[in-house]
Amino acid sequence: MKRPLLQIMNVCKRFGAMDILRSVDLTVAAGRVLAIVGPNGAGKTTLIKSVLGLTRPDAGRITLMSTDVLGANAYRASIGYMPQIARFPENLTGAELIAMLKDLRGPTALLDTELIDCFGLEQALDKPLRVLSGGTRQKVNAAMAFLFSPELLILDEPTAGLDPLSSSVLKDKILVERGAGKTIMVTSHIMNELEELADDVAFMVDGRLAFSGTLDDLKRVTAQTTMERAVAAMMLRDCAEAA
């Protein structure tokens, strides 16, 4: 296995009386694509927010490149985040948003504008973000995630709202970045899409990690030939155990 880039160790999170994360242990290897899957309410979003520092775990430890993220801020410069629904400042243009982010990152920031070019966003970036279509906003969302060549990319339903051509462009970019040694964590409900991309799979249910391993391992332990059927088998197995 490649060196770990991200380590999540015994992470717990509770909201009121609900256990959202239950002693989650997950190692994310550098230079690989990890698909985080599971039913709605499994804890996927809370886990991602914990890595980003948007949610503070009640217990456990998270390290990125051996740096403890709890209470830290600088590590976030190594992460590119693409939320499912981006909340942009509506009155800014895309170009103004990029300029603002460049100012925050500093003059030495290395820019990757490939997606801007591949998506043909040049003219759209001169318009206020509020007037852009949902698909174009999603393209801007993707371009922002990759813009500063982060070591870790966290992509939440990245192709939602994209047309087939744009979806293919984004998936190709993900694979190129993996080939360059970058690490990608991706969530999606489109299993055949994840099957194109994923090296590893983390299956979550009820706030716990029910499976962590390679995609081939998941297919083997479930005796299934596709990721969709393998994940479905895991969900059925969990329902049977709960009953």
N, C-alpha and C positions, 0 to 999 in steps of 0.2 A: 504494500500500500504506500502511496505517496505521502510525503510529510503532511501533518495536519496543519491547516491554515486556521480553522476555527474549531474550538472545543467548547461544548456545552455540557456542564457537569452537574448532575443532580439538581437541575433547575426546577423550582416549584413556584407556582403563582396561584393565589386565591383571590377571588372577588366576592366579598361577602361570605356566604356559606358555600360557594361553588369553587371546587378545585379545577382550575383551568389548565394548569401544567402540573403533572405529577412525577416528580423525580426524573426529568428527561435527561438522558445521557446521549450525546450525539457528537461524533467526530466528523468534521467535513475536511476531506483531503484536498490539497492544493492541486490545481490543474484539472479539475473534474466538474461535471455537472451533476448536482444533486437535485432530484425531484422530491418535493415534500407533498405528500398526498394524504387523503383521508376524508371522511365525511364532514359536512358542515358542522361547526362547533367542536371540532377535534382538538383545537388549540394551535393550529398552524399560524394564524395571524398573530396571536399573542407571543408565540415563540419568535417570530420574525421581529416583532416590536421590541422584544427583550434584547435581541442582538443589536438592534439599532439604537438602543438606549431610550426608546420612547415609552417603555414599560419597565419598571424596576422589579425584578424577581423578589419573592419573599425569602428564598433560600437558593443556594447553589452558586455556581461560578461560571462565567463565560470569558474566554480568552480569544483574542484575535491576534495572530502572529505572536503568540506568547504574552501579549499585553492584556491584563485584566481590564475589561471594559466597564466594570461597575464604578460609577462615579467619574469616569473619564470622558473626554470629549475629542481629543486629537485623533483617536483611532478612526473616527467617522470619515476622515478624509480618505481612508483606504476603501470605502464602501460606495458603490453606486446603487441607488435604490429606485426602482420603478414601481410605484404603488398601482393598484388596480384602477383607482380613480385619482388622478392628479388634481391637487387644489392649487392652481396657479393664481398669482395676482392678476385679476381680470383686466385691469387697465394697462398693464405692460404689454409690449410686443415681445415676441420670442427673442428678438435680437437684444432687447433691453434686459430680458431675463438672463440671457447668457452673459451679458456684460456685468450684471450684478453678481452672478455666481463667480465670474472670473475675478472680480474685485475681492470677494470673500476668500477665494482660494489663494490669491497673491500672484505676482507676476511670473513666478517660476512654474506655474501649473502647466502640465503637458496636456494639450487638447487633442481629442480624437473626434474629428468632425465627419467621419466616414458616413454615419447614418444620416446626417443632415444632407449630404450629397446624394446618397443612395435613395433617400425618400423624396428628393427634390423639394426640400423645404425652404429654399432660399427666399422665394417670394412670400411664402406664408409667414416667415419670421419677421417681416416688416408690418404685419397686421396685429392689432390688439388680440390677445389670446381669447378674449370673450367672443369674438366673431368667428373663430375657427370651428370647423365641424368636429364632431366627436372623434372621427378617425384621424384627422390631422392633429388634434390635441394629443391623441395617443402616440402618434409619431414623435411629436415634440417631447413627450414624456419619456419615450425610449431613448431619444437622442441625448436628453439630459442625464440619463442614468449612465451612459457610456462615455460622456463628454470628457471626464478627467482621468480616463484610463485606470479605473480602480482595480485593486487586487481582488476584491470580492464584489460580485454583482448579485443583488437580491431582486428578483423579478416576480411580481405578483400578477398572475393572469396576463402576461405580457402581450399576447396577440388579440386580446379582447377588443373588438371594434375595428380591427385591421382587415383590409381586403386581402385576398389570397396572395397577391404579388408582394404587398408590404409585409405580410406574415412570413413569407419565404425569405425576404431580405433580412428580417430580424433574426430568424432562426439560423440563417447562414452566418450572421454576425456573431451570434452566440457560439457557434462551433469554431469560428476563427479565433475568438478570444480564448476559448478553451485550449485550442492548439498553441496559443501564445503563452500558456501557463496560468491564465486567469481562472478563478474559481467562480462558479455560478450556482446559486440556489434559486430554484424556480418552482412556483406553484401554478397549477392549472387543473381545470376539470376536463380538459381535452386529452385523454390518455394517449391517443395515437400521436399527438403532437409531442408529448413528453417522451414517448418511445423513440422518436427521432433524435432526441437531445440527451437523454439521461444516461449517465454511467452508473449512478447510485440512486437508491430510493430510500426515503424515510417515510414509513407509513404510521400515521398518528390516529389514535381513536381515544375519546374520552380523556384527553390531556396527557396520555402516555404514549411512549414510542413502542408500537407493537412489532415493528420490523425495521431493521437497518442493515443494508447490504447492497450488493450490486444488483442491477436489474436482472442479470442472468440468475443470480441466487434466488430472487423473488419468484421468477418463473419456475425454477426448479422445486422450491419448497411448496409451491401451490399446484405443481403439475399442470401448468398452463403455458400456452405458447405465445400469448400476447400480454402486454402490460395491462390493458383494460380488463381482461379476464382474470389476471393475477390479482389485481387490486380488488375486483369484485369478490373473488374467492376469499381474500383476507377479510373483507367486510362481512361476508356471510359467516365465516368462521367466528368472528367476534360476536356476531348476533347470537350464534348458537351457544357460545360460551356464556354470554350474559343471561341467556334463558335458563 
